[in-house]
Amino acid sequence: MTIRRSLIPWFLLFVMVGSLGCSVGTLIVRAPTPTRQPTRTPRPTFTFTPNWTPTRVPTLTPIPTQTPTETPIPTETATSTPTSEEIVEPAEPPPPKDTPTPEPPTATPTPPYPFTTEVFIFDTQSALETRVTAYVVEVFDASSGHFKDLWDYQIMLIDPMGGEHLSNLSGGKNHTVGPGLGNDRWFNTEVKFSPYTPGHYKAWLVKDGIQQSPVVEFDMSPSPTQYVHIDFLLKH
């Protein structure tokens, strides 16, 4: 009994070693199982045979190319050069036409004024002033002395320096120097200014600023001193 009991552990040990050896052998001998690869089932191959009718391509008809026509080059016409014996002298030009002589310009007619004028210049001993008198009158019959004094007329006087002087309005009448004296005249308007100024003067008759007579021109001398009288006559 004692021997059996002592053999039991060895037996167990032997069994364990044997089992362990089998296990190791199994591990050593056992190789890994390869993984199975799935096998693809081959698909049938279809060959596509086209079933179509070819479309006819229209044939292009070539357009004929036009060949340019050559333009004929003008042929120079030979000009015959005259020889020395055949030289033609140029024809003489026609005589010039007479140039018309321009007519002289027509003189501008003097505008007609209703009054005519008569100028009288008298010597005087007064050197205090310049004096121009006038008698504005309508004449019906000069031989019988049938006159009519006219009113509201004036003398426009231009002095030698270009200054303008306007007389008083005509109306009534008086003597220029005194009855019976040789240089006395009737007057109904006058221009007076100081001092006495000799030189060239112009004068005409106006009414309401409108010229009524031609322009008269006269000169006053420096010595002897003078005065001027003008008759403005409206004749019938």
C-alpha positions as CSV (number, residue, x, y, z in Angstrom):
1,M,0.0,0.0,0.0
2,T,2.8,2.3,0.8
3,I,4.4,1.6,-2.6
4,R,1.2,2.3,-4.5
5,R,0.8,5.5,-2.7
6,S,4.3,6.5,-3.6
7,L,3.8,5.6,-7.2
8,I,0.7,7.6,-7.6
9,P,2.4,10.9,-7.7
10,W,4.9,9.7,-10.3
11,F,2.1,8.3,-12.3
12,L,0.3,11.5,-12.3
13,L,3.5,13.3,-13.2
14,F,4.1,10.9,-16.0
15,V,0.5,11.4,-17.3
16,M,0.9,15.2,-17.1
17,V,4.3,15.1,-18.9
18,G,2.8,12.8,-21.5
19,S,-0.2,15.0,-22.0
20,L,2.1,18.0,-22.2
21,G,4.3,16.4,-24.8
22,C,1.3,15.4,-26.9
23,S,0.0,18.9,-26.7
24,V,3.4,20.3,-27.7
25,G,3.6,17.8,-30.5
26,T,0.2,18.7,-31.6
27,L,1.2,22.4,-31.7
28,I,4.4,21.6,-33.6
29,V,2.9,19.3,-36.1
30,R,-0.3,21.4,-36.6
31,A,0.2,23.8,-39.5
32,P,-1.9,26.8,-40.2
33,T,-4.8,26.1,-42.5
34,P,-4.7,28.3,-45.6
35,T,-7.7,30.7,-46.1
36,R,-9.7,29.7,-49.0
37,Q,-9.9,32.3,-51.7
38,P,-13.4,32.8,-53.3
39,T,-13.4,31.7,-56.8
40,R,-15.1,34.1,-59.3
41,T,-17.5,32.5,-61.6
42,P,-16.4,33.6,-65.1
43,R,-19.0,35.7,-66.9
44,P,-19.9,34.9,-70.5
45,T,-18.3,37.3,-73.0
46,F,-20.7,38.9,-75.5
47,T,-19.4,40.2,-78.8
48,F,-21.4,43.3,-79.9
49,T,-22.1,43.2,-83.6
50,P,-23.5,46.6,-84.7
51,N,-26.5,46.4,-86.9
52,W,-26.7,49.8,-88.6
53,T,-27.1,51.0,-92.2
54,P,-24.4,53.4,-93.3
55,T,-25.7,56.9,-94.3
56,R,-24.6,58.1,-97.7
57,V,-22.4,61.1,-97.5
58,P,-23.3,63.6,-100.3
59,T,-20.6,64.1,-102.8
60,L,-19.6,67.7,-103.0
61,T,-19.5,69.0,-106.6
62,P,-16.5,71.4,-107.0
63,I,-17.4,74.9,-108.1
64,P,-15.4,75.9,-111.1
65,T,-12.9,78.6,-110.4
66,Q,-13.3,81.6,-112.7
67,T,-10.2,82.5,-114.4
68,P,-9.7,86.3,-114.4
69,T,-9.7,87.9,-117.8
70,E,-6.7,90.0,-118.5
71,T,-7.6,93.6,-119.1
72,P,-6.0,94.7,-122.4
73,I,-3.4,97.3,-121.9
74,P,-4.1,100.3,-124.1
75,T,-1.6,100.7,-126.9
76,E,0.0,104.1,-127.1
77,T,-0.8,105.8,-130.3
78,A,2.3,107.0,-131.9
79,T,2.2,110.7,-132.4
80,S,3.9,111.8,-135.4
81,T,6.4,114.5,-134.7
82,P,6.4,117.1,-137.4
83,T,9.7,117.6,-139.1
84,S,11.3,121.0,-139.3
85,E,9.6,121.5,-142.6
86,E,6.2,120.6,-141.1
87,I,6.3,122.7,-137.9
88,V,2.9,124.4,-137.4
89,E,3.1,127.8,-135.9
90,P,0.5,128.4,-133.1
91,A,-2.5,130.4,-134.1
92,E,-2.5,134.0,-133.1
93,P,-4.8,134.7,-130.1
94,P,-7.9,136.6,-130.9
95,P,-7.6,140.4,-130.3
96,P,-8.7,141.4,-126.8
97,K,-12.2,142.6,-126.5
98,D,-12.7,146.2,-125.7
99,T,-13.0,146.6,-121.9
100,P,-16.1,148.7,-121.2
101,T,-15.2,151.9,-119.6
102,P,-16.9,152.1,-116.2
103,E,-19.4,154.9,-116.0
104,P,-18.7,157.6,-113.5
105,P,-20.6,157.2,-110.3
106,T,-23.9,159.0,-110.3
107,A,-23.8,162.0,-108.0
108,T,-26.1,161.6,-105.0
109,P,-28.9,164.0,-105.5
110,T,-29.2,166.7,-102.9
111,P,-32.4,166.1,-101.0
112,P,-35.0,168.7,-101.8
113,Y,-35.7,171.0,-99.0
114,P,-38.6,173.4,-98.9
115,F,-36.4,176.5,-98.1
116,T,-33.8,178.2,-100.2
117,T,-31.1,180.4,-98.7
118,E,-29.4,183.8,-99.3
119,V,-26.4,184.8,-97.2
120,F,-25.2,188.4,-96.4
121,I,-22.0,189.3,-94.6
122,F,-21.6,192.8,-93.0
123,D,-18.7,194.5,-91.4
124,T,-19.2,195.7,-87.8
125,Q,-17.1,197.5,-85.2
126,S,-18.2,195.2,-82.4
127,A,-15.7,192.6,-81.3
128,L,-17.7,191.5,-78.2
129,E,-19.6,188.6,-79.7
130,T,-20.2,186.4,-82.7
131,R,-23.6,187.0,-84.2
132,V,-25.7,185.2,-86.9
133,T,-29.2,186.5,-87.7
134,A,-31.9,184.9,-89.9
135,Y,-35.2,185.8,-91.4
136,V,-37.5,182.8,-91.9
137,V,-40.3,183.8,-94.2
138,E,-42.9,182.5,-96.7
139,V,-42.8,184.3,-100.0
140,F,-46.0,184.8,-101.9
141,D,-45.0,187.7,-104.1
142,A,-41.5,189.2,-103.8
143,S,-42.2,192.1,-106.2
144,S,-45.0,193.4,-104.1
145,G,-43.4,192.5,-100.8
146,H,-46.0,189.9,-99.9
147,F,-44.4,187.9,-97.2
148,K,-45.5,185.9,-94.2
149,D,-43.3,185.4,-91.1
150,L,-42.9,181.8,-90.0
151,W,-42.7,180.7,-86.4
152,D,-41.0,177.9,-84.5
153,Y,-37.9,177.5,-86.7
154,Q,-34.3,177.6,-85.5
155,I,-30.8,178.1,-86.9
156,M,-28.3,175.2,-86.3
157,L,-24.8,176.8,-86.4
158,I,-21.5,174.9,-86.4
159,D,-18.5,177.1,-85.3
160,P,-14.8,176.7,-86.5
161,M,-14.1,174.3,-83.6
162,G,-17.1,172.1,-84.4
163,G,-19.3,173.4,-81.6
164,E,-23.0,173.5,-82.1
165,H,-25.2,176.5,-81.4
166,L,-28.9,176.6,-81.7
167,S,-30.9,179.8,-82.0
168,N,-34.1,180.8,-80.3
169,L,-37.4,179.9,-82.0
170,S,-38.5,182.2,-84.8
171,G,-41.3,184.6,-84.1
172,G,-42.1,188.3,-84.8
173,K,-39.4,190.4,-86.5
174,N,-37.0,193.2,-85.7
175,H,-34.1,195.2,-87.2
176,T,-30.6,193.8,-87.1
177,V,-28.8,197.1,-86.5
178,G,-31.3,199.9,-86.9
179,P,-33.7,201.4,-89.5
180,G,-32.1,203.3,-92.3
181,L,-28.6,201.8,-91.8
182,G,-26.9,200.2,-94.8
183,N,-26.3,196.8,-93.1
184,D,-29.7,196.6,-91.5
185,R,-32.0,193.6,-92.2
186,W,-35.2,192.2,-90.9
187,F,-34.8,189.1,-88.7
188,N,-36.9,186.9,-86.5
189,T,-34.3,184.6,-85.0
190,E,-30.5,184.8,-84.2
191,V,-27.5,183.0,-82.6
192,K,-25.1,185.0,-80.4
193,F,-22.2,183.9,-78.3
194,S,-19.0,185.5,-76.9
195,P,-16.3,186.2,-77.8
196,Y,-16.1,187.0,-81.5
197,T,-14.6,184.0,-83.2
198,P,-13.4,184.3,-86.8
199,G,-13.2,181.3,-89.1
200,H,-15.3,178.9,-91.2
201,Y,-18.9,178.3,-90.3
202,K,-21.8,176.1,-91.4
203,A,-25.5,176.7,-90.8
204,W,-28.9,175.3,-91.8
205,L,-32.6,175.7,-90.8
206,V,-34.4,173.1,-88.6
207,K,-37.8,172.6,-87.2
208,D,-38.5,170.1,-84.4
209,G,-34.9,168.8,-85.1
210,I,-35.6,168.1,-88.8
211,Q,-33.4,169.8,-91.4
212,Q,-35.5,172.2,-93.6
213,S,-32.8,173.9,-95.8
214,P,-29.5,173.1,-97.6
215,V,-26.3,173.7,-95.6
216,V,-24.7,177.1,-96.1
217,E,-21.0,177.8,-95.5
218,F,-19.3,181.1,-94.9
219,D,-16.3,182.7,-93.2
220,M,-16.0,185.5,-90.7
221,S,-12.8,187.5,-91.0
222,P,-10.6,188.4,-88.0
223,S,-10.5,192.0,-89.1
224,P,-12.7,193.8,-89.6
225,T,-15.2,192.0,-87.4
226,Q,-18.4,190.9,-89.1
227,Y,-21.8,189.6,-88.5
228,V,-23.8,187.3,-90.9
229,H,-27.4,187.4,-91.9
230,I,-29.3,184.5,-93.7
231,D,-32.7,184.7,-95.4
232,F,-34.5,181.3,-95.3
233,L,-37.2,181.7,-98.0
234,L,-40.2,179.3,-98.5
235,K,-41.2,180.2,-102.1
236,H,-44.3,179.2,-104.1
